[in-house]
Amino acid sequence: MGPFTIAAIAIIGAFLLTAYKEYNKQKNRVDAKELLQVNEEITALKERVMTLEKIVTDKSYQLHDEINKL
């Protein structure tokens, strides 16, 4: 391999590395619309969990559960 071949491989490698880094940056970017949708879903799930906690901690639910265990 001559010096021209080594230089050409180094230049091509540098371009490939730069392209790979740019690809990873674009891949990791989060769309604002998608982020809003995920936040809305998390809020809805939190509300559902709060409702379930109210049901489970209700005394009538616990009494019913204890009666069923007998």
C-alpha positions in Angstrom: 0.0 0.0 0.0 1.3 3.3 -1.0 0.9 6.6 0.8 -1.9 7.7 -1.5 -4.0 4.6 -0.6 -3.4 5.1 3.2 -4.4 8.8 2.8 -7.6 7.8 0.8 -8.6 5.2 3.5 -8.1 7.8 6.3 -10.2 10.4 4.5 -13.0 7.9 3.7 -12.8 6.7 7.3 -13.2 10.2 8.6 -16.2 10.8 6.4 -17.8 7.6 7.5 -17.2 8.4 11.2 -18.7 11.9 10.7 -21.8 10.4 8.9 -22.2 7.8 11.7 -22.1 10.5 14.4 -24.6 12.6 12.6 -26.9 9.6 12.1 -26.8 8.9 15.8 -27.6 12.5 16.6 -30.7 12.5 14.3 -31.8 9.1 15.6 -31.8 10.3 19.3 -33.7 13.5 18.6 -37.2 13.4 20.1 -40.0 15.1 18.2 -41.9 17.6 20.3 -45.3 16.2 19.2 -44.2 12.7 20.3 -43.0 14.1 23.7 -46.3 15.8 24.3 -48.2 12.6 23.5 -46.0 10.6 25.9 -46.6 13.2 28.6 -50.4 13.1 28.1 -50.3 9.3 28.4 -48.2 9.5 31.6 -50.8 11.9 33.1 -53.7 9.6 32.2 -51.9 6.6 33.7 -51.2 8.5 36.9 -54.9 9.4 37.2 -55.8 5.7 36.7 -53.3 4.6 39.4 -54.8 7.2 41.8 -58.3 5.8 41.2 -57.1 2.3 41.8 -55.4 3.3 45.0 -58.6 4.9 46.2 -60.5 1.7 45.4 -58.0 -0.6 47.1 -57.7 1.5 50.2 -61.4 1.9 50.6 -62.6 0.2 53.8 -65.6 -1.5 52.2 -63.2 -3.1 49.6 -61.0 -4.4 52.4 -63.9 -5.8 54.3 -65.2 -7.5 51.2 -61.8 -9.0 50.7 -61.6 -10.3 54.2 -65.0 -11.8 54.0 -64.0 -13.6 50.8 -60.9 -15.0 52.5 -63.1 -16.7 55.1 
